[in-house]
Amino acid sequence: MEGFGPRIAFELPIFGGIPISDTVVNTWIIMAILIAFAVLASKKLEKIPKGFQNVTEAIVESLNSLTVQTMGEDKLFFAPYMGTLFLFLLLANLWGLLGLRQPTADINTTFGLAIMTFIAIHFFGAKSKGIGGYLKGFFEPLPFLFPLNVMGELSTPISLAFRLFGNMVGGFIIIGLLYGGLTSLSNMIGLSFFPIFQAGVPIIFHLYFDLFSGVLQSFIFVMLSMVFISMQMD
Amino acid sequence: MAKKRGHILENLSLVSYLGVSMIVPIIGGVYLGRWIDSLLNSQPIFLFAFIIMGVIVAFTNLFKIATKDIDKKKRK
């Protein structure tokens, strides 16, 4: 049996073959969906919203108010980044409901997102405090704690990335094993032509691992990004 | 009401972050220490040094997250 790692979907025929894993393909599909949604939603904007525009405005407003609540009025310009992050993570985590591999069940995706947050933390921290004040933050409360502070800061993206990755890959593996087990159970009682177990039993597991855990984890990732950035900026 | 709810969610995500934020520096310290030891052939000095450092970092992280809101109130 092959493992639970990302599989190579195909190879790009340039530079001697660049392997493209299914994570990347799924990410492309999610990107296409989000871009299409953004284009469609902002095409015909009217003064008095109706139908589709109402939904879009509700999404944008709730993301804006979440950003203001968590980071403060003066940091509303983070709302586009946080909103994109949230919508991408939401779609990516719910991707398992379609029976496909979640892009977030790959350490490369989550680590990439965490590095983006890490850069935002330090860039905006240095911007709002000034370079001197930002560097001084590493020598507080006592100067000899400098290596400890650096290590503490470096551990932030790692813990961010690993908690999301761990949750998603755990759910993915459990659901994969469950489907395997249920298939052999159906075969055992001679129902291979009518897989009755696979139809009903996994619903609860999908509910917990994909829906509940996925939504919660994407929310937590965004929330923690906001908290860390605003902590570094204040 | 809306503000209070946001606060609860924020704290909930921070609480669920505490566990991971404690583990990562310690494990990072173990691997970093082992790596430096294998480079300098000095087992187990750096391993122990980095484990102790990792534990201290883990607890300072906890302290920072836990006292985040207290600081804000004092400043006001």
Chai-1 contact restraints between the chains, C-beta under 6 A:
chainA,res_idxA,chainB,res_idxB,connection_type,confidence,min_distance_angstrom,max_distance_angstrom,comment,restraint_id
A,Q69,B,G6,contact,1.0,0.0,6.0,A-B,restraint_1
A,T70,B,E10,contact,1.0,0.0,6.0,A-B,restraint_2
A,L148,B,I56,contact,1.0,0.0,6.0,A-B,restraint_3
A,L148,B,V57,contact,1.0,0.0,6.0,A-B,restraint_4
A,M151,B,P25,contact,1.0,0.0,6.0,A-B,restraint_5
A,M151,B,V57,contact,1.0,0.0,6.0,A-B,restraint_6
A,G152,B,V57,contact,1.0,0.0,6.0,A-B,restraint_7
A,G152,B,T60,contact,1.0,0.0,6.0,A-B,restraint_8
A,G152,B,N61,contact,1.0,0.0,6.0,A-B,restraint_9
A,S155,B,V24,contact,1.0,0.0,6.0,A-B,restraint_10
A,S155,B,P25,contact,1.0,0.0,6.0,A-B,restraint_11
A,I158,B,V24,contact,1.0,0.0,6.0,A-B,restraint_12
A,S159,B,V20,contact,1.0,0.0,6.0,A-B,restraint_13
A,S159,B,S21,contact,1.0,0.0,6.0,A-B,restraint_14
A,S159,B,V24,contact,1.0,0.0,6.0,A-B,restraint_15
A,R163,B,V20,contact,1.0,0.0,6.0,A-B,restraint_16
A,I220,B,S13,contact,1.0,0.0,6.0,A-B,restraint_17
A,M223,B,E10,contact,1.0,0.0,6.0,A-B,restraint_18
A,M223,B,S13,contact,1.0,0.0,6.0,A-B,restraint_19
A,L224,B,S13,contact,1.0,0.0,6.0,A-B,restraint_20
A,L224,B,Y17,contact,1.0,0.0,6.0,A-B,restraint_21
